[in-house]
């Protein structure tokens, strides 16, 4: 990647430029977490050099996904968890941002603790969440405990985070309120020069079954047909074959291809940066996507769908009291939800200008910690004492032994090599079968109909 960086203005009382952290490492395991981690690093250290590391795994972002995120780093490479811990022990970073799933964060905290065991000075470790925290609150938070700074994206989250840590007797001092780092953009203003635009922000794993996903798609299409003067965009996160934070088993692209009559002329699938799509949005519709927070921040009418119920598994229960809950029937009838201002303020998305100072406290805290001559060893809540039946499995899955040392992989045996070859051949066969069923067979059928 190039050395081009985003310029973020500094607002409020912060340390002098000479005290800002100069070298920041970000470890991310998906495109959305890279976006959060890299932009968080820019907010915390506007003048620092950004060194990106992509955790090798199923969701490692592609070049296209990285380009769509649009965040440039001074260096960027792919690593394993063990290699990152070893490199962080050698390189003189001022701050390390762990933008990963909870289990990976916990494993890295133990791995970094081991790597820095003899170091006279270590970096400040920062972690947090990419968006709405609507499930596994206690589990995810305790897996992140041990970082110097645990960022909360709103006052609502900060209160919940502290309550969880205090509830188990863990130190809650790391919890620091800020906001999502990618909010911004032009405040909403209707534009009569273009069609009224409805954007359905799809999610990879919500809902998680074909019938519900097909219902949402069909209702978006029905809305387009009922309002031919409107433009309906179905905003997708990834192209077929790409992975993001969550695996998408039933992509909308395939469901759309099987719709009777196809998509109407005023309805289409779109990709790209969410901020660019929101620039032309008059109504944002979603089940529970973080895009709703971006939309609310701009003052765009935002609908959180109730068609499939209001359920914890969907995440739309997070928006209780927001004023945004609505069904496709409501939207078909012309309803434009209006967000409750008190709710929006507690969620850190109120479009009142306060966002400009949202990172002041976190920036000052990180700079103060980075300026200390030494920091104590990382001290996660989970240990061999508190979680002897849980922690070792987490560490092993991410390549560390119970002491946080990177696991050494033994040379493969002949049997293991044979099994690996069989696995490759099986996957190739599956790929050939899918290609035959999805691509070749329809062509053959069409030729037979000629």
Secondary structure, DSSP 4 states (H G I P E B T S, - for coil): --S--------SS---GGGS--EEEEEESSHHHHHHHHHHHHHH-TTSEEEEEEEPSTTPPPHHHHHHHT---SEEEEE-HHHHHHHHHHS--SEEEEES-HHHHHHHHHHHHHHTTT-SS--EEEE--SS---S-HHHHHHHHTTSSEEEESSHHHHHHHHHHHHHTT---TTEEE---TT---PPP---TTS--EEEEE--SSSS-SHHHHHHHHHHHHHHHHH-TTSEEEEE-S--TT---SS--SS-HHHHHHTSTT---TTEEEE-S-HHHHHTT-SEEEESS-THHHHHHHHT-EEEEE-TT-S-TTTTGGGGTTSS-EE-HHHHHTT------HHHHHHTT--SSSGGGGTTHHHHHHHHHHHHSS--PPP--S--TTT-TTTHHHHHHHTTB-TTSPBPPPPPPPHHHHHHHHHHHHHHHHHHHHHHIIIIIHHHHHHHHH-
